[in-house]
């Protein structure tokens, strides 16, 4: 196991150096494909959150880990809600069309998420009603 940690540490250092080099190129005005830049931004954002999460969990005292996990879930919800608002704006301005690709996959994913959220909300409401009935 320690060998894997060393390999990951080496990969992280190499990636950090590559990202710094890439940043210099981008700042230097090197033209890049907008789609590739968007993919890079998303990958870096995802990696940043994952690295931050791993660091927080690693540094947390055992009694705080549940609190941190709850906070991280809330942060994912906040980020996802922002992405939905941005996506809605793109749809309003017709920046996204069927030809953008992935629309059906997105629709199917959102429908599955909506179904799970509806179940969660029904369960919450039923629990809340039961609590109110018990208080009477």
Phi and psi restraints in degrees (value plus and minus 20) as a CYANA .aco file:
   2 UNK   PHI     -78.7   -38.7
   2 UNK   PSI     -51.6   -11.6
   3 UNK   PHI     -82.9   -42.9
   3 UNK   PSI     -60.1   -20.1
   4 UNK   PHI     -84.4   -44.4
   4 UNK   PSI     -59.7   -19.7
   5 UNK   PHI     -82.5   -42.5
   5 UNK   PSI     -59.9   -19.9
   6 UNK   PHI     -85.2   -45.2
   6 UNK   PSI     -64.0   -24.0
   7 UNK   PHI     -82.2   -42.2
   7 UNK   PSI     -62.4   -22.4
   8 UNK   PHI     -85.2   -45.2
   8 UNK   PSI     -62.4   -22.4
   9 UNK   PHI     -79.7   -39.7
   9 UNK   PSI     -62.3   -22.3
  10 UNK   PHI     -84.0   -44.0
  10 UNK   PSI     -62.0   -22.0
  11 UNK   PHI     -83.5   -43.5
  11 UNK   PSI     -60.7   -20.7
  12 UNK   PHI     -83.2   -43.2
  12 UNK   PSI     -62.5   -22.5
  13 UNK   PHI     -84.7   -44.7
  13 UNK   PSI     -61.6   -21.6
  14 UNK   PHI     -85.4   -45.4
  14 UNK   PSI     -61.9   -21.9
  15 UNK   PHI     -85.2   -45.2
  15 UNK   PSI     -61.0   -21.0
  16 UNK   PHI     -78.7   -38.7
  16 UNK   PSI     -65.0   -25.0
  17 UNK   PHI     -83.1   -43.1
  17 UNK   PSI     -62.0   -22.0
  18 UNK   PHI     -84.0   -44.0
  18 UNK   PSI     -61.7   -21.7
  19 UNK   PHI     -84.6   -44.6
  19 UNK   PSI     -58.6   -18.6
  20 UNK   PHI     -85.6   -45.6
  20 UNK   PSI     -59.4   -19.4
  21 UNK   PHI     -84.5   -44.5
  21 UNK   PSI     -63.2   -23.2
  22 UNK   PHI     -82.2   -42.2
  22 UNK   PSI     -61.0   -21.0
  23 UNK   PHI     -80.3   -40.3
  23 UNK   PSI     -63.1   -23.1
  24 UNK   PHI     -80.6   -40.6
  24 UNK   PSI     -61.9   -21.9
  25 UNK   PHI     -83.1   -43.1
  25 UNK   PSI     -63.7   -23.7
  26 UNK   PHI     -85.9   -45.9
  26 UNK   PSI     -63.9   -23.9
  27 UNK   PHI     -84.7   -44.7
  27 UNK   PSI     -47.1    -7.1
  28 UNK   PHI     -95.3   -55.3
  28 UNK   PSI     -20.0    20.0
  29 UNK   PHI      70.4   110.4
  29 UNK   PSI      -8.7    31.3
  30 UNK   PHI     -82.6   -42.6
  30 UNK   PSI     103.3   143.3
  31 UNK   PHI     -88.9   -48.9
  31 UNK   PSI     120.0   160.0
  32 UNK   PHI    -155.9  -115.9
  32 UNK   PSI     132.1   172.1
  33 UNK   PHI     -81.7   -41.7
  33 UNK   PSI     104.6   144.6
  34 UNK   PHI     -76.5   -36.5
  34 UNK   PSI     -56.6   -16.6
  35 UNK   PHI     -84.9   -44.9
  35 UNK   PSI     -62.4   -22.4
  36 UNK   PHI     -84.8   -44.8
  36 UNK   PSI     -58.3   -18.3
  37 UNK   PHI     -84.7   -44.7
  37 UNK   PSI     -60.0   -20.0
  38 UNK   PHI     -83.8   -43.8
  38 UNK   PSI     -65.5   -25.5
  39 UNK   PHI     -80.2   -40.2
  39 UNK   PSI     -61.8   -21.8
  40 UNK   PHI     -82.1   -42.1
  40 UNK   PSI     -66.4   -26.4
  41 UNK   PHI     -78.4   -38.4
  41 UNK   PSI     -63.5   -23.5
  42 UNK   PHI     -86.4   -46.4
  42 UNK   PSI     -64.9   -24.9
  43 UNK   PHI     -82.3   -42.3
  43 UNK   PSI     -61.4   -21.4
  44 UNK   PHI     -87.1   -47.1
  44 UNK   PSI     -60.4   -20.4
  45 UNK   PHI     -82.1   -42.1
  45 UNK   PSI     -65.4   -25.4
  46 UNK   PHI     -82.4   -42.4
  46 UNK   PSI     -64.5   -24.5
  47 UNK   PHI     -84.5   -44.5
  47 UNK   PSI     -61.0   -21.0
  48 UNK   PHI     -79.4   -39.4
  48 UNK   PSI     -65.8   -25.8
  49 UNK   PHI     -86.0   -46.0
  49 UNK   PSI     -60.6   -20.6
  50 UNK   PHI     -84.0   -44.0
  50 UNK   PSI     -63.9   -23.9
  51 UNK   PHI     -83.9   -43.9
  51 UNK   PSI     -62.7   -22.7
  52 UNK   PHI     -83.2   -43.2
  52 UNK   PSI     -64.4   -24.4
  53 UNK   PHI     -79.3   -39.3
  53 UNK   PSI     -69.0   -29.0
  54 UNK   PHI     -79.9   -39.9
  54 UNK   PSI     -61.3   -21.3
  55 UNK   PHI     -84.8   -44.8
  55 UNK   PSI     -65.9   -25.9
  56 UNK   PHI     -82.9   -42.9
  56 UNK   PSI     -64.2   -24.2
  57 UNK   PHI     -86.4   -46.4
  57 UNK   PSI     -60.8   -20.8
  58 UNK   PHI     -82.5   -42.5
  58 UNK   PSI     -59.3   -19.3
  59 UNK   PHI    -106.4   -66.4
  59 UNK   PSI     -29.6    10.4
  60 UNK   PHI     -96.5   -56.5
  60 UNK   PSI     123.7   163.7
  61 UNK   PHI     -90.0   -50.0
  61 UNK   PSI     130.0   170.0
  62 UNK   PHI     -71.8   -31.8
  62 UNK   PSI     -57.8   -17.8
  63 UNK   PHI     -91.5   -51.5
  63 UNK   PSI     -36.4     3.6
  64 UNK   PHI    -115.2   -75.2
  64 UNK   PSI     -30.4     9.6
  65 UNK   PHI     -82.4   -42.4
  65 UNK   PSI     -57.5   -17.5
  66 UNK   PHI     -85.5   -45.5
  66 UNK   PSI     -59.9   -19.9
  67 UNK   PHI     -83.3   -43.3
  67 UNK   PSI     -63.0   -23.0
  68 UNK   PHI     -85.2   -45.2
  68 UNK   PSI     -62.0   -22.0
  69 UNK   PHI     -80.5   -40.5
  69 UNK   PSI     -60.9   -20.9
  70 UNK   PHI     -84.2   -44.2
  70 UNK   PSI     -63.6   -23.6
  71 UNK   PHI     -81.7   -41.7
  71 UNK   PSI     -62.8   -22.8
  72 UNK   PHI     -85.2   -45.2
  72 UNK   PSI     -58.2   -18.2
  73 UNK   PHI     -83.0   -43.0
  73 UNK   PSI     -61.9   -21.9
  74 UNK   PHI     -83.9   -43.9
  74 UNK   PSI     -58.1   -18.1
  75 UNK   PHI     -86.1   -46.1
  75 UNK   PSI     -59.3   -19.3
  76 UNK   PHI     -83.9   -43.9
  76 UNK   PSI     -60.4   -20.4
  77 UNK   PHI     -82.0   -42.0
  77 UNK   PSI     -64.6   -24.6
  78 UNK   PHI     -81.2   -41.2
  78 UNK   PSI     -65.7   -25.7
  79 UNK   PHI     -84.7   -44.7
  79 UNK   PSI     -61.4   -21.4
  80 UNK   PHI     -85.2   -45.2
  80 UNK   PSI     -61.9   -21.9
  81 UNK   PHI     -80.9   -40.9
  81 UNK   PSI     -59.9   -19.9
  82 UNK   PHI     -85.1   -45.1
  82 UNK   PSI     -61.0   -21.0
  83 UNK   PHI     -82.5   -42.5
  83 UNK   PSI     -58.5   -18.5
  84 UNK   PHI     -84.5   -44.5
  84 UNK   PSI     -63.2   -23.2
  85 UNK   PHI     -81.8   -41.8
  85 UNK   PSI     -63.7   -23.7
  86 UNK   PHI     -82.8   -42.8
  86 UNK   PSI     -62.2   -22.2
  87 UNK   PHI     -83.3   -43.3
  87 UNK   PSI     -61.6   -21.6
  88 UNK   PHI     -81.8   -41.8
  88 UNK   PSI     -61.0   -21.0
  89 UNK   PHI     -82.2   -42.2
  89 UNK   PSI     -63.3   -23.3
  90 UNK   PHI     -80.0   -40.0
  90 UNK   PSI     -60.5   -20.5
  91 UNK   PHI     -85.3   -45.3
  91 UNK   PSI     -62.0   -22.0
  92 UNK   PHI     -79.9   -39.9
  92 UNK   PSI     -60.6   -20.6
  93 UNK   PHI    -107.4   -67.4
  93 UNK   PSI     -13.2    26.8
  94 UNK   PHI      37.6    77.6
  94 UNK   PSI      10.8    50.8
  95 UNK   PHI     -95.1   -55.1
  95 UNK   PSI     -41.3    -1.3
  96 UNK   PHI    -136.9   -96.9
  96 UNK   PSI     115.5   155.5
  97 UNK   PHI    -155.0  -115.0
  97 UNK   PSI     157.2   197.2
  98 UNK   PHI     -77.2   -37.2
  98 UNK   PSI     -53.7   -13.7
  99 UNK   PHI     -90.6   -50.6
  99 UNK   PSI     -33.8     6.2
 100 UNK   PHI     -82.7   -42.7
 100 UNK   PSI     -41.9    -1.9
 101 UNK   PHI      64.9   104.9
 101 UNK   PSI     125.4   165.4
 102 UNK   PHI      60.2   100.2
 102 UNK   PSI     -18.3    21.7
 103 UNK   PHI     -83.8   -43.8
 103 UNK   PSI     -64.1   -24.1
 104 UNK   PHI     -83.7   -43.7
 104 UNK   PSI     -61.7   -21.7
 105 UNK   PHI     -82.3   -42.3
 105 UNK   PSI     -62.7   -22.7
 106 UNK   PHI     -81.9   -41.9
 106 UNK   PSI     -65.2   -25.2
 107 UNK   PHI     -78.5   -38.5
 107 UNK   PSI     -66.9   -26.9
 108 UNK   PHI     -82.7   -42.7
 108 UNK   PSI     -60.8   -20.8
 109 UNK   PHI     -85.7   -45.7
 109 UNK   PSI     -62.5   -22.5
 110 UNK   PHI     -86.0   -46.0
 110 UNK   PSI     -58.9   -18.9
 111 UNK   PHI     -83.5   -43.5
 111 UNK   PSI     -62.3   -22.3
 112 UNK   PHI     -84.8   -44.8
 112 UNK   PSI     -61.7   -21.7
 113 UNK   PHI     -83.4   -43.4
 113 UNK   PSI     -63.9   -23.9
 114 UNK   PHI     -80.2   -40.2
 114 UNK   PSI     -61.4   -21.4
 115 UNK   PHI     -81.3   -41.3
 115 UNK   PSI     -64.3   -24.3
 116 UNK   PHI     -86.3   -46.3
 116 UNK   PSI     -59.7   -19.7
 117 UNK   PHI     -85.3   -45.3
 117 UNK   PSI     -59.1   -19.1
 118 UNK   PHI     -81.5   -41.5
 118 UNK   PSI     -61.5   -21.5
 119 UNK   PHI     -83.1   -43.1
 119 UNK   PSI     -63.1   -23.1
 120 UNK   PHI     -81.8   -41.8
 120 UNK   PSI     -63.5   -23.5
 121 UNK   PHI     -86.5   -46.5
 121 UNK   PSI     -62.3   -22.3
 122 UNK   PHI     -79.9   -39.9
 122 UNK   PSI     -63.6   -23.6
 123 UNK   PHI     -83.2   -43.2
 123 UNK   PSI     -63.8   -23.8
 124 UNK   PHI     -82.0   -42.0
 124 UNK   PSI     -65.8   -25.8
 125 UNK   PHI     -84.6   -44.6
 125 UNK   PSI     -60.0   -20.0
 126 UNK   PHI     -84.5   -44.5
 126 UNK   PSI     -61.7   -21.7
 127 UNK   PHI     -84.0   -44.0
 127 UNK   PSI     -62.6   -22.6
 128 UNK   PHI     -82.7   -42.7
 128 UNK   PSI     -64.1   -24.1
 129 UNK   PHI     -81.6   -41.6
 129 UNK   PSI     -62.3   -22.3
 130 UNK   PHI     -82.4   -42.4
 130 UNK   PSI     -59.5   -19.5
 131 UNK   PHI     -84.3   -44.3
 131 UNK   PSI     -62.8   -22.8
 132 UNK   PHI     -83.2   -43.2
 132 UNK   PSI     -61.4   -21.4
 133 UNK   PHI     -84.4   -44.4
 133 UNK   PSI     -57.6   -17.6
 134 UNK   PHI     -88.5   -48.5
 134 UNK   PSI     -49.4    -9.4
 135 UNK   PHI     -96.3   -56.3
 135 UNK   PSI     -36.3     3.7
